[in-house]
Structures are given as structure tokens and as C-alpha cells.
Amino acid sequence: MSRDANLAGLIMLAVLAALSFAIFGASLPFETSPGMVIGQTLNQAAASQETAIMAKFKEATSAISAIADGSRDVIGQQSVDPKTKEIVQTHLDQYLKEIEKQIRVKSSPLVLLHSEKLGISYEYPPDGSESAFQIASIGKVFTATLICMLADRGKIRLDDPIVYYLPETSYKGLFVFEGKDYAKQVTVRQLLAHTSGVADYAEDPVINGPPFFDLLLEDPDTFWTPEMLLSFSRDNQHAVSKPGELFHYSDTGYILLGRIIENVTAKSFHENLHDELFRPLGMNDSYLMFRSEPANQPKKSIEKIWLGDREISKFTSLSSDWAAGGIVSTPADLLKFHRAMREGKLISPALLGQMETYDRQFLPGINYGMGMMQISFPDLDPMLSSLPPVTGHLGIWATHMLYDRTTDSHIILNLGSTSCMNRSFEVLIELMKTIANTQI
């Protein structure tokens, strides 16, 4: 479940915890606890939570920056100097074993660091790159890639209105803002960039009945179809703006993109994933959860998924992720996809450049393009000014698929829990520091 308020809130607090850990070796005096982020119903918590998190974000970053004036050389220093692959292996093994001890009740970390340029290919644990997990909102990169592949083939145009590619039953009522229906003005590009104005079925407040989040937990056996998801948003939520006026992260928009893919190709979304990406790239352990099967059989059990204190990996209600984040994959398979995309094997350089035009702010230090994020470490805190930006996507279960262009490094993480987002950012920063030190 790719949740807007939860994902943004967890990332905010995770960044603070990670910065604090990098400086002081300890967490800030607050946690990304389940009770803080997901313990309340979203109707009650959404607005106040966002305000409270942003205030704490600004307060804590100011405190960190003030202390950092005399401590800037701490970032990038390590007890070992990773000049060889063996030293990198030893250092990261020791570091990640400590992380695993801290989160062992929840899950085990999966880490893949690969750089052809640096001659590094590291995984944790051994053979962890073959472990299967639900990738959450990393899946938005796949959906955006499929859309751009269709654009490259002339099957769609990104600036066309979505009404060209969808039946009225799909978009009806989703774009009514202040009494006016803007559906005919919404473009494919705006869905990709979360600027269409459509609400988010997963996280936005509802006007009738329980929030979507509550439905998922109360009825874990529900199988959600795309039209059911669109109907939920249509019947229970309002558009948040006119098209093009506001960045508003929306899973609903990516469900509509999935339906566009199906309508244009006359094939199901999961068939498109397998025909266009999984099979050609040899991603033999990847599939769309509840809707398809991987080439490798028997398929692997997926890693646990913790939503706060509840383990939900077997909930059928996870079918609600679909084109917004329902893919199951492995670190090794994700590396195949990410390398192919970066090497120009999937979409044209022009469209990849548009995906990577990060002109909308997701959070301070994290900007959004079309289905992709950019993390700018200096914008998170000046102490991280030596670290280059990374691009890709994050997911609510503390999943990362990121790329450092300066060293041709791919970083793939899964910690499998909403309460481990802070640890995932600590791991990310440690990996970036390790990469930097291999070049000293």
C-alpha cells in the first residue's frame, strides 16, 4: 500500500533519524513509531500529522545544522578505509549485522550494492539478492516505464488528455474540483507527475465510511480490482486541485495509468509487465502479486511485510497496490531492470530525461519527476554535501531502488517494515559513504 501521508511522514522522520545517527551514532529523541504514523484513523490524523511532522522536521534539522558547524568532517569518516572489495565486504557485513540485530524482531535487511565502475558487487546477506519481496512504490517506476515505452512507439502521447485512452466509467467523477469537472483537461503526463489533481485512494480523507487504510486491515481477504479502487476514490473523496496546479502524490493516478496501458495494448497490466520487462530482461523471479506467476517455479516465499506491529504479507487486500506498487521482485531482478533502463535499452534518452526532470518537491531534499524521485543529500543537510544525488524510488516498507550516476552505483534495499524507514536511510547513507571512500 503506497501511502502518501505515511510514506512522506515516514521519510521525513527517517531522514532526521539517519542524520542524527550519522553525526552522533544515536537516534534523535523520537521514533517513527507505528502509533505515531498509523495508529490513528487517517481521517483523524492526516492533517494534524502532516503539520506536526513538518514542524518537527524543521526544528530538528535546524538543531542538527547548528551542531554540524563544528562536525562536518564526521560524515564520510569510517573506522576502515574501504580501498578494496574485501575491506568493503568486511565493513558492510559488520555494519549490517548490527542493523539486523536492531530489527531482528521485524525482518532481515536485504541489501544489494553494484557498481561496474568501481568493481563492486556486494549483497547482504549472502544470496540475499535472490530473496523475493514486495517492492511497494518502486513499482511506479515500472508503470511509468511502460507508459513511456508506448509513447516511444507512438501509441500514446504524454500531453494527450487521458479521455483519449480511457472509458468514461474509469475517470468519471475523479476530477471534480470546486464543482467543475476537469477530466477532459487532465493529461497522461500529469498522472505520471502526480499533478492531475486526483485524490489518493490509499491516504486521503474520506467523506463516507471508513478510510481505505482501515478497510484493508479490517477485511484482509478482499481482492481489490482496479475499478473497485477507482470507485472508492470516486465515491468517497474529492479532487484536491485543478490539473497542473499542485503536486499531490496519488496512487489513484497510477491506477489510471495501469488502465491506460491495458486499454492501449489490449492486454492486462501484468501481461505487459511480463512481455515488455520481466521476460526480455530475464527477471525470472518477478511477478504482479495475486495476478501472475514468476517464470521460476516453485516461486519463492516473499519476505515478511510489517505494517507497524502487524505482519500482512499474506493479506489479499495487498491486491490494492496493483499498478501503484504491487510487484514482487528480488534485488537481482531489480538490478537487471534498473541497469537496462539506465543503459537506454527500454526507453529513449529523451523520455528518460523527462522522467528525470525533478521539478516538483515531494519533501525537502526529495524531488519528483515522472514516476521517479531524486534524493539531494546536501538539501537534506549541508553535512552531506559530499554525497552526490541518487535517483529512483522509495516504498513504504522501507524499500529503495536508487542510482548514483557519478559512480554508476545501484543501491537496492528492503527492510520490510514501516517502522524501519529510519534504519533504511541510515543504511543508505552508510552505503553512500562507503562508495565515496572507495575513491579516496
N, C-alpha and C positions, 0 to 999 in steps of 0.2 A: 504494500500500500504506500504509494508515493505521496506522502502528506506534505502539503505546503507549509502550514504553520509549524508542524512538528519538525519537518526537515530543516526549515530555516532556523527555528529556535534551537534545535539540537546542534546545528553547525555553529551558530553564534557562541553558545556556551562551550562547545568543543574547542573552538579556536582559542578562547580565553584559557581554558584548562591546559591546552597544549603549549601556549606561550609561557604560561606560568611554570609549567614543568620544565620547559627548555631553559628558563632562566634560573629557577630556584631548585629544580629537582623535586618539586612538590606541587600538588594541585592547588588551585585557588580555593578559598573557603566557601565554595558552593559547588553542587554537583548537578549534572544533567540527570536528575533522578526521575524515575517514572512518575512519581507523584506530582512533580513539578510540571511535566510536559504533557503527560497523558492520563493522569489520574482523575482529571475533571472532565465532564462532558464538554465537547468542543463549543457548543452554544454558549456555555457559561464562561469558558476560559479564553476563547480565541483572541478577543480584543485586548483584554487585560494582560494576557500572557505576552503578546507581542510588545506591548508598551513596557512591561516590566523587564523583559529580556533585553530590549534595546537600551533601556536606562542602565541596566547592569553592565551591558556590553561597553557603553561609553565610559561609565565610571571606572570599570576595571582596566580598560585599555589605557586610560589616562594615567592610572596609577602605575601600570607596568611601564609605560613610556617614560614617566618621571624617574623611576628607579633605573631604567635602562641606560640613562645618560652615562653612567659610570660602568656599565656592564656589557657594552656592545660586543666585546670580543668573546663573550661566553658562547654565543651562538657560533657554531662551526667548529668549536674545540671538542675533542674527544679524548678518551684515555688511550686510544690506539690510533695509529696513523694508517688508514687503510690504503696502502700503496699496492697491495697485491690482492688477487682474488681470494687467497687463503685467509688473509687478515680480514677482509670484508666478511667472509663466511663466518669466521670465528666471532667477530664483533657483533654481527647481526644475530647470530644464533644465541649468544649470551643475552643480548638485549631483548629479543622476542621471547625467550624462555621466561624472563621476568614479567613481561607483559602477560604471557599465558598464565602465570601464577596468579596474577591480579584479576583475571577474568575467567578463571577456570570453571567457576560455577555456571557461567553462561555458555561459553563456547570457546573454541580454539581459533587463534588468528590464522588466516591464510594470507601469505604474502608472496608476491612474485615481483622481482626487480630484474629487468632485462635491458641491456644496452649493448648493441653491436659495436658502437663507437668505443666504449670503454672496455669491451671484452668481458662484461659481467652478465651472468645469468644465475640469479640467486632465487631460491624458493624456501619457504618455511611453511610447515615442517617438510622433511624430506618427502617427496612425491605429493606435496600439498597442492602443486599446480594442477593435479588431476582430480581434485576434490570438487564436487558439484555444489552449487549454492544458488539461491535466487538473487539475481543481480539488482533488483529493485529499479530505481530510476536511471541507472546506467542504460536500461533498455530504451530510453528516449533517444539515445544516440543511434540505435538500430532503426527505430521508426523514422527519424529524420533522414538517415542514410537511404532508406528505401524510397522515401519521397523524392530525394534529390536524384536518385538513380532514374526514377520515372521522368523527372524534369530533364535530365541529360538526354533521354531518349525521345523527348518531345511529346510525351504522353500527357504531361500536365505543365502548367506554367505557375510559378510560385506567386505571381501577382494577380492571378485569376481569382475571382470570387469563388468561395467554396461551394456556392449553389450550383456551379457548373458540374460538380463531381459528386454531389450528394442528393439523395431524395429529400424532399421537404420534411418527411417524417423524422429524419435524423437531426436536422438543425432547428426545426420549428420551436419557437419559444425560448431558445437558449440565449438569444442576443437582444432581448428586450430590455432597454435601459431608459429609465425615466419615461416610461410609457411609449417609447418608439422602438420599433423592431429594426435593428441594423444588420440582420443576417445577410442581406444582399451586398453589403459593403465589406464583409469580412473576407480576407484573403488567406490563401494557404500559407503564405509567409508569416502572417500574424499568428496563426495557430502554432507554427514552428517556434516562434519567438515569444510566445505567451503574451501577446499584446492584442489579442482579439476582443478582450473584454468578457469572455465567458467565465462563469464561476467554476470553482473546483469542487467536483462532487465529493472528493475524499475529505476535504478540510474546511470548506466554507460553512458559515452558519446556515441553518435551515429554517424555513418558515412553517413547516408542518412536520410533526412526528419527531422521532429520534434522529440525531446526526448519523451520517453514514458510518462513521467510525464505530458507534455503538451497535449498529446493525451487524457489522462484521463479527464482533465479539459475541453478541447475543445469539446469533444464528450462524455458527461456523460451517454448517452444511449447505448453505446457499451457494448455488452455482450462478455467478453473475455473467450475463451476456452483455455485449456492447450496448444494445438497445435498452436493456434494463438500467445500465449506468447513465445513459443519456436521459432516460425518463426520470430517474431520480433527481438529476440536476434540474431538469425542466420543471418538475412538479414541486420542488422544494427549495429552490434557490433563485436568486436574481443575478443578472449580468452585473458586473462591477464597474463597467465604463463603456464609453463608445469605443469602437475599434480603433486601434492605433494610439490611444491616449495614455495607456497605463500598462506597465509590466505587472502581470499578475499570474504567478506560476499556477498552471491548471492542468490536472490530469484529464479533465473533460476535453480539453483541446486536443490532447494526444489520442483519446478515444476516437474523436472525429477524424484525425489523421489516419488512424488504422482503418476506419471505414472508407476513407478516400482510396487508400491503397487497394482495398478489396474491390471497390466498385470499378476502378480504372483497369485492374488486371483480371477481373472476373475470377479471382482466386481468393481463398481465405488468407487472413493475415499470417497465420502460421505456415501456410504453404509458401507464401512469399519469403518468409524468413529462411525456410529450408532451401528453396530453389535458388534464391539470389545470394544468400550469405552462408548458411551453415554447410551445405553440401559442397559448393565450389571452394570454400576455404578449408575444408577438412575439419570443421568444428563438430566432431562426431559425438560429443557429449552434451550438445546444446539442443534445447527444445523450448517450446512455449508451454508453461506449466498448465496442466489439465487439458491441453488441447492437442498436443502432438507428442511424439516419442523421439529420443535421440537415435542416431544410427548405431551407436554402440549398445548392444544388449547383452545381458540384462542391464538396465540403466542403473546408475549409481544412486544410492540414497543421498538426499541433499543434507547439507549442514543444518543444524538447528537454527530456528528463527525466533528470537526473543523480542516480544513487544512488552517492554517493562519486565514484569515477573511472569508473563505467560508465554509458553512455548507454543507457537502457532504454525509450525512448518507443515502440519497435516490438515490445516483448515482449508476446506474447499472454498471458503469465502475469499481466499487469496486469488481466486479467479478474477477478482475485480481489477487486478493490475493490468492485464491484457497488454494493449499497445503502449501503456504508460509505464510498464516495468515488470511484466510477468515472465520474463525469460529466465530459464535455469541454464547456467553455463559453468565453466571451470576457468581458473586463471589462465591455463594454457590455451584454451579456446578463445578467451577474450584477447589474449596477446595476438593470436592469428588475425582476429578481426581488426584490432587497432593498428597493427602494422600494415595490413592491406589498405586500410583507409588512408593512413599517413603516406603510404607509398604511391597513392594515386591509382590503385587498382580497382576502386569501387566507384568513385565519382570524380568529376573533372576538377582540376585545380581551381577553376572559377567558383564552382559551387562550394567546394571545401572552404575557400576563402570567405564565402558568405556565411557558412555555418560558424566560422571562427571570427566573425566581426562582433566583438563583445561590447555592444553599445548600450546594454541595459544592466542596471545593478540588481543583482539578486540579494546580496548582503554587502556591507562594507568589506572590500577586499575580494569579493567574488562577483564577477560579471557574467552575463549570459548572452549567447549568440542565438543560433538556431539549433536547439537540441544539444547544446554543448555549453559547458562552464569554463571559465578561466579563473584560477586562483592566483592572485598577485600578492606574494608574501610581503613585500615592502608596504603594501597598502593595509595589510593586517597589522603590522607593526614595523617601525623603522629598523628594529634589531634584526629583522630577517631580510635586510636589503641585499645581502649577498646571494640570496636564493633566487633563481630565475622563476618565471611564471610556469605553471603547469596547466594543461587543458584536458578536458574530458568531461566526466560527470561523476556525481556522488549519489548515493542512495541511502534511504532511511535506516537500513540495517547496518550502517557503518561500512558500506561498500564504496570502493573507489576504483575508477579506471582513468588514469591520468598519464600525461605525456610531457616530458621535459625536452623541448626542441634543441636546447643548447648542447645536450649530451646524448640525444637520441635515446633517452631512457623512458621505458614504460614501467609504470607502477600500478599494480593491481592488488587490492586489499579486500578482505571480508572479515569482519569481526562478528557479524551475525546478530547484532542486538542494538536496539535504540539506545540503551544505556551505555554503549561502548563507543559512541561517536567521538567523545573526547579522546579516548585512547587511540582511535584511528588517526586523529590529527597529530597526536604525539608520534605515532609510528611514521606518518607521512613526513613530518619534519625531520625525524631521525634518519630516514632514508635519504632525504634531500641533502642533509649534512654529510652523510656518508658518500654520496655521489660527488659532492663538492670536494671532499678531502681526497678522493682518488686522483684528483687533478693537481694536487699541490706538488 
